[in-house]
């Protein structure tokens, strides 16, 4: 049997393999090596029985015992992994990386929309929080909700000071609606561009906008400066207007669609259509088709609880919580996975230009032997900065005082608070170590803020989130097995190797 065969695991791993049957394919994932195996359907029941018996043993079986049980269950011995790690392009372990690469700037809490599922309490959360605390924002007046250019530049300085030897840095503009504070956005971008040679780094800028203020002139200017623009649009008019009305209650679809129609083709090809899927409008393939009809070639779809935003009662109301809603979501994911396979094999979908429901992350992890590529970057490779200069682990913790890790105007990142947060995260590893998919997850299956919201402890996984992550992993593994059959030898070209892939595939 091959050295890294899933049925000869080392140590005391329990279970020795993760077996799944999805999309008409049987797949095994080694919990030791991370390799993926295409399993013969006729042997799958025997493999599952073998795996369950070993998993039930009180002590780790010896090599001879493994062979005896394999013979007992008539386990095939000619299994080979689908895709050994390609070439020398091995991803680094990032779950404990010491340096920072990403910073998110919450440049405004103001917004002209009142999205039903908004974590920001329909554009008012931060304002109320700051007024109550009496904090000064970027040297401004108490209650001011916009980040000043000075604060943005200080945030960039912080990222550069914490980067270590990292050469690829990401600055993400966040709100509210970031384009309501265009002055600070442009000031931060220009500051990075003016100093990148001195700092010997490359900057990647990400912007998520609701699209109501995005004109062709502005889009062209931002893209020329290297800003990757994602437009939040939840599908066609009925779905979008139901989710994302203006402050006065009027739907926003018509205005956004009109702005998009004015975009030159060259600009439109650079934009990303970003949709949030809710239980009320869960038709993912329909939403994908809607976005493509609008002219998007690059799309990102994710369910409402998968977004990296703070959980609030307002947002929780749009989670997939009931058994019926969960079953619906799983069916939609399966339809989307099959559509992705069809689009990719037909050559109609450039994978490297499409986030496509975060399958990018999952498939890329599996393809590159992703024991080494998981990990929530919160406070480990990523920080978020509020309008007042407060420093937080990520956007999900913005405004939560107990998770404030420092202040740009009061000494920067507090090393003791930072170390305390990381210690809490490390407890998660102990809680999750018995999970058969832990090596592929590394805290990604359950958001730390979701853990805090539902369980009162960032290290205690949220069961429903973990269950959904397993569903996604299974679909990604099955989709990879099918793609390996239909377009053999092209997976390396499809997925590529992206140094900025922790946040999303490099768009251009």
C-alpha positions in Angstrom: 0.0 0.0 0.0 1.2 3.6 -0.7 3.1 5.3 2.1 0.4 7.9 2.7 -2.6 5.6 2.1 -5.5 6.8 4.1 -5.9 3.3 5.5 -2.5 3.2 7.2 -2.6 6.3 9.3 0.0 7.1 11.9 -0.4 8.1 15.5 -3.7 8.0 17.3 -5.9 9.8 14.7 -9.6 9.0 15.2 -11.2 8.4 12.9 -8.4 7.4 10.5 -10.2 8.8 7.4 -13.1 11.1 6.5 -15.3 9.3 4.0 -18.1 11.0 2.1 -20.5 10.4 -0.8 -21.7 13.5 -2.7 -22.7 14.4 -6.2 -22.5 10.8 -7.2 -18.9 10.4 -6.1 -17.3 8.6 -3.2 -14.3 10.3 -1.7 -11.9 9.7 1.2 -9.8 12.4 2.9 -6.8 11.4 4.9 -6.9 13.0 8.3 -3.2 12.5 8.6 -1.8 13.6 5.2 -4.7 15.7 3.9 -4.6 13.8 0.6 -7.8 13.1 -1.3 -8.7 9.7 -2.7 -11.3 8.7 -5.3 -13.0 5.6 -3.9 -14.8 2.9 -5.9 -18.5 3.1 -5.3 -18.8 -0.7 -5.0 -16.3 -0.8 -2.2 -17.6 2.3 -0.3 -19.8 0.3 2.1 -16.8 -1.9 3.1 -14.5 1.1 3.4 -17.1 2.8 5.7 -17.5 -0.3 7.9 -13.7 -0.6 8.1 -13.3 3.0 9.1 -16.1 2.8 11.7 -14.5 -0.2 13.4 -11.1 1.4 13.6 -12.7 4.6 14.9 -14.4 2.6 17.7 -11.1 1.1 19.0 -10.0 2.4 22.4 -6.3 2.3 21.5 -4.5 3.1 18.3 -4.3 0.0 16.1 -0.9 -1.4 15.1 0.1 -1.7 11.5 -0.6 -5.5 11.5 -4.1 -4.9 13.1 -4.9 -2.3 10.4 -4.0 -4.9 7.7 -6.0 -7.6 9.5 -9.1 -5.4 9.6 -8.6 -4.3 6.0 -8.6 -7.9 4.9 -11.6 -8.6 7.1 -13.7 -5.9 5.3 -12.1 -6.6 1.9 -10.7 -3.1 1.6 -9.1 -2.4 -1.7 -5.4 -1.8 -1.6 -4.8 0.0 -4.9 -6.1 3.4 -3.9 -4.1 6.4 -5.1 -4.5 10.1 -4.2 -6.1 12.3 -6.8 -3.7 15.2 -6.7 -0.4 15.1 -4.8 0.9 18.5 -3.8 1.7 20.2 -7.1 5.4 20.9 -7.7 7.1 22.9 -5.0 4.4 25.4 -4.5 3.6 24.5 -1.0 1.5 27.0 1.0 2.8 28.1 4.4 1.1 27.4 7.6 -0.8 30.6 8.4 -2.9 29.6 11.5 0.0 30.8 13.7 1.8 33.2 11.4 3.5 35.9 13.4 3.2 38.8 10.9 0.2 40.8 9.6 -0.8 41.1 6.0 -4.3 42.5 6.1 -6.0 45.5 7.7 -9.6 46.6 7.4 -10.5 50.2 7.8 -14.1 51.0 8.9 -14.0 54.4 7.2 -17.6 55.3 7.9 -20.6 53.9 9.8 -23.0 56.0 7.7 -25.0 54.3 4.9 -27.7 55.4 2.5 -29.3 51.9 2.5 -31.1 50.0 5.3 -30.4 46.4 4.4 -32.6 44.0 6.3 -29.8 41.8 7.5 -27.2 44.5 8.3 -25.0 43.9 11.3 -24.5 47.7 11.6 -28.1 48.1 12.9 -29.2 49.6 9.6 -26.4 52.1 9.5 -26.8 53.4 13.1 -24.9 50.9 15.3 -21.5 52.6 15.3 -22.9 56.1 15.7 -24.9 55.1 18.8 -21.9 53.2 20.2 -19.6 56.1 19.8 -22.0 58.6 21.2 -22.6 56.5 24.3 -18.9 56.0 24.9 -18.0 59.6 24.3 -15.0 58.6 22.3 -13.3 61.0 19.9 -13.0 59.7 16.4 -9.7 60.4 14.6 -9.2 63.6 16.5 -12.7 64.8 15.6 -15.8 65.6 17.7 -17.6 63.0 19.8 -20.2 61.2 17.8 -18.3 61.6 14.5 -18.8 58.5 12.4 -16.2 59.0 9.7 -12.6 58.0 9.8 -10.2 60.9 9.1 -7.4 60.6 6.5 -5.0 60.9 9.4 -6.4 57.9 11.1 -6.3 55.9 7.9 -2.7 56.7 7.4 -1.9 55.7 11.0 -3.6 52.4 10.3 -1.5 51.8 7.3 1.6 52.6 9.3 0.5 50.1 11.9 0.2 47.4 9.2 3.6 48.1 7.8 5.2 48.0 11.2 3.7 44.6 11.9 4.3 43.0 8.5 7.7 41.4 9.3 9.0 40.1 6.0 5.7 40.0 4.3 5.7 41.7 0.9 2.0 41.4 -0.1 -0.3 43.6 2.0 -4.1 44.1 1.8 -6.0 47.2 2.8 -9.8 46.6 2.9 -12.3 49.5 3.0 -15.4 48.9 5.0 -18.5 50.6 6.3 -21.4 51.6 6.2 -21.0 52.7 2.6 -17.3 53.4 2.1 -17.9 55.7 -0.8 -19.6 58.2 1.6 -16.1 58.9 2.9 -14.3 58.9 -0.5 -11.8 61.5 0.8 -10.3 59.1 3.4 -10.4 56.1 1.0 -8.4 58.0 -1.7 -6.1 59.4 0.9 -5.2 55.9 2.2 -4.7 54.5 -1.3 -2.5 57.4 -2.4 -0.5 57.1 0.8 0.2 53.5 0.2 1.1 54.0 -3.4 3.4 56.9 -2.6 5.4 54.8 0.0 5.3 51.3 -1.4 8.8 51.5 -2.9 10.2 52.9 0.4 8.6 50.1 2.3 9.3 47.5 -0.4 5.8 46.1 -0.4 2.9 45.6 -2.8 -0.5 46.8 -1.8 -3.9 45.2 -2.7 -6.9 47.3 -2.1 -10.4 45.8 -1.6 -13.7 47.8 -1.6 -17.2 46.5 -1.0 -19.8 49.1 -2.1 -23.6 49.1 -2.4 -23.2 50.5 -5.9 -25.5 53.5 -5.6 -22.7 56.0 -5.7 -20.4 54.1 -8.2 -20.1 56.0 -11.5 -18.0 55.0 -14.5 -15.7 57.9 -13.8 -15.2 56.9 -10.2 -14.8 53.2 -11.0 -12.2 53.9 -13.6 -10.2 56.1 -11.1 -10.3 53.5 -8.4 -9.4 50.6 -10.7 -6.5 52.7 -12.1 -5.2 53.0 -8.5 -5.4 49.2 -8.0 -8.7 49.0 -6.0 -10.6 45.8 -6.5 -14.3 46.7 -6.4 -17.1 44.4 -5.2 -20.7 45.6 -5.7 -23.2 44.2 -3.2 -26.3 43.1 -5.2 -28.4 40.2 -4.1 -29.9 39.1 -7.5 -32.7 40.5 -9.6 -35.0 43.3 -8.7 -37.5 41.4 -6.5 -34.8 39.7 -4.4 -32.5 42.7 -4.1 -35.2 45.3 -3.3 -36.6 42.9 -0.6 -33.2 42.8 1.1 -31.6 46.2 0.4 -33.9 49.3 0.3 -32.9 52.9 0.7 -33.4 54.6 4.1 -36.8 55.8 3.0 -37.9 52.3 2.0 -37.6 52.6 -1.7 -35.8 49.7 -3.5 -32.2 50.3 -4.6 -32.0 47.9 -7.5 -33.1 50.2 -10.3 -30.5 52.8 -9.4 -27.7 50.3 -9.1 -28.6 48.6 -12.3 -28.6 52.0 -14.1 -25.1 52.7 -12.8 -23.9 49.3 -14.0 -25.4 49.8 -17.5 -23.3 52.9 -17.9 -20.1 51.0 -17.2 -17.8 50.4 -20.2 -17.2 46.7 -20.9 -13.6 46.9 -19.8 -14.7 48.3 -16.4 -17.6 45.9 -15.9 -15.3 43.0 -16.4 -13.2 44.1 -13.4 -16.2 44.4 -11.0 -17.3 41.6 -8.6 -21.0 40.9 -8.1 -21.4 40.1 -4.4 -24.6 38.5 -3.2 -25.9 37.6 0.3 -28.2 34.6 0.3 -31.0 34.5 2.9 -33.6 31.9 3.8 -36.2 34.1 2.2 -34.3 34.1 -1.1 -32.1 31.1 -1.2 -32.1 30.3 -4.9 -28.3 30.4 -5.5 -28.2 29.3 -9.1 -30.9 31.8 -9.9 -28.9 34.6 -8.2 -25.8 33.6 -10.1 -27.6 33.8 -13.4 -29.1 37.2 -12.4 -25.7 38.6 -11.7 -24.3 37.2 -15.0 -27.1 38.8 -16.9 -26.2 42.1 -15.4 -22.7 41.7 -16.9 -20.7 40.4 -14.0 -18.0 37.9 -14.9 -16.7 37.7 -11.3 -19.2 36.7 -8.6 -19.2 35.9 -4.9 -22.2 34.3 -3.2 -22.4 33.4 0.4 -25.2 32.7 2.9 -26.0 35.4 5.4 -24.2 33.8 8.3 -21.0 33.2 6.3 -20.1 36.8 6.0 -17.4 38.2 8.2 -19.6 40.6 10.0 -20.5 41.0 13.7 -23.5 39.0 14.7 -26.4 41.0 16.1 -30.0 40.1 16.6 -30.7 42.1 13.4 -28.4 39.9 11.4 -29.2 36.7 13.3 -32.8 36.9 12.1 -31.6 36.1 8.6 -29.5 33.0 9.5 -30.5 29.5 8.3 -31.5 28.3 11.7 -34.3 25.7 11.3 -33.9 22.2 10.1 -36.0 23.0 7.0 -33.9 26.1 6.2 -30.7 24.1 6.7 -31.9 21.4 4.3 -32.9 24.0 1.8 -29.4 25.6 2.0 -27.7 22.3 1.5 -29.8 21.5 -1.6 -28.9 25.0 -3.0 -25.2 24.4 -2.4 -25.5 21.1 -4.3 -27.2 22.8 -7.2 -24.5 25.5 -7.2 -21.7 23.0 -7.0 -23.1 21.1 -10.1 -23.5 24.4 -11.9 -19.9 25.4 -11.1 -18.7 22.0 -12.5 -20.7 22.5 -15.7 -19.6 26.1 -16.2 -16.0 25.3 -15.6 -15.8 22.2 -17.8 -17.5 24.0 -20.6 -15.0 26.8 -20.4 -17.6 29.4 -19.6 -16.2 30.2 -16.1 -12.7 31.4 -15.5 -12.1 30.1 -12.0 -9.3 32.5 -11.2 -11.6 35.4 -11.9 -14.5 34.2 -9.8 -14.9 33.8 -6.0 -17.9 31.6 -6.7 -19.3 31.1 -3.3 -16.0 30.7 -1.7 -15.4 27.4 -3.4 -12.1 29.0 -4.3 -10.9 28.7 -0.7 -12.2 25.2 -0.1 -11.0 23.7 -3.4 -7.7 25.4 -3.3 -7.1 24.2 0.3 -7.9 20.6 -0.7 -5.9 20.8 -3.9 -2.8 22.1 -2.2 -2.9 19.6 0.6 -4.6 22.0 3.0 -3.5 21.0 6.4 -1.3 24.0 5.9 -3.7 26.6 4.5 -6.5 27.0 6.9 -6.9 29.4 9.8 -9.0 32.3 10.7 -6.7 35.3 10.3 -8.4 37.4 13.1 -5.6 39.0 15.2 -3.1 36.6 13.6 -2.7 38.0 10.1 -5.5 40.5 10.1 -6.7 43.5 12.1 -9.6 45.9 11.8 -9.5 49.6 12.7 -12.6 51.6 13.7 -13.3 55.2 12.7 -12.0 56.3 16.1 -8.7 54.5 15.7 -9.7 51.5 17.9 -7.9 48.3 16.9 -9.9 45.0 16.8 -9.1 41.4 15.8 -11.3 41.7 12.7 -14.5 43.4 11.4 -16.7 40.9 13.3 -15.5 42.4 16.6 -15.7 46.1 15.7 -17.3 48.1 18.6 -17.1 45.3 21.2 -15.1 46.8 24.0 -13.8 43.6 25.5 -12.1 42.6 22.2 -10.5 46.0 21.6 -6.8 45.3 21.2 -5.4 48.8 21.3 -5.8 52.3 19.9 -3.9 54.1 17.1 -3.8 57.2 19.3 -2.9 55.5 22.6 0.1 53.3 21.9 -1.1 51.2 19.0 -1.5 47.4 19.4 -1.6 46.4 23.0 0.7 43.4 23.1 -0.8 42.0 26.3 -4.4 42.2 25.1 -3.3 40.7 21.7 -1.5 37.8 23.4 -4.6 37.2 25.6 -6.8 37.0 22.5 -4.5 34.6 20.8 -4.4 32.4 23.9 -8.2 32.2 23.8 -8.0 31.2 20.1 -5.5 28.5 20.9 -8.0 26.9 23.3 -10.2 26.3 20.2 -7.5 23.9 18.9 -8.0 21.8 22.0 -11.8 21.9 21.7 -11.6 20.9 18.0 -8.7 18.5 17.9 -10.9 15.4 17.9 -12.7 16.5 14.8 -11.8 14.5 11.7 -11.8 17.7 9.6 -9.7 19.8 12.0 -6.6 19.8 9.7 -8.7 21.3 6.9 -10.6 23.8 9.0 -8.2 25.3 11.6 -11.0 27.6 13.0 -12.5 28.4 9.6 -15.6 26.3 10.1 -17.0 28.4 12.9 -16.4 32.2 13.1 -14.9 33.4 16.4 -17.5 36.1 16.7 -20.3 33.6 16.1 -18.8 31.4 18.8 -18.8 34.4 21.1 -22.4 35.4 20.2 -24.0 32.0 20.6 -21.7 30.3 23.2 -20.1 33.2 25.1 -16.6 31.9 24.3 -14.6 32.4 21.1 -12.9 29.1 21.6 -16.2 27.0 21.8 -17.3 26.1 18.2 -20.8 26.8 17.1 -22.3 23.4 16.2 -24.5 24.6 13.3 -21.6 26.5 11.7 -19.4 23.5 11.9 -22.1 21.2 10.4 -22.5 23.6 7.5 -18.7 23.8 6.9 -18.5 20.0 6.7 -21.2 20.1 4.1 -19.2 22.6 2.1 -16.0 20.6 2.4 -17.8 17.5 1.2 -19.1 19.3 -1.9 -15.7 20.8 -2.6 -14.0 17.4 -2.4 -16.6 15.8 -4.6 -16.5 18.6 -7.1 -12.7 18.3 -7.3 -13.0 14.5 -7.9 -15.4 15.2 -10.8 -13.2 18.0 -12.3 -10.2 15.7 -12.1 -12.2 13.2 -14.2 -13.5 15.7 -16.8 -10.5 18.0 -17.2 -7.5 16.0 -16.0 -4.3 17.9 -15.8 -5.9 21.3 -15.8 -6.5 21.7 -12.1 -3.2 23.5 -11.6 -4.1 26.0 -14.3 -7.6 26.4 -12.9 -6.6 27.2 -9.3 -3.2 28.7 -9.8 -1.2 29.8 -6.8 -2.2 33.1 -5.3 -0.1 34.8 -2.6 -3.1 36.9 -1.6 -5.4 33.9 -1.6 -6.1 34.1 2.1 -8.6 36.9 1.5 -9.7 36.0 -2.0 -8.2 35.2 -5.3 -6.2 38.0 -6.9 -8.5 39.5 -9.5 -6.0 41.3 -11.7 
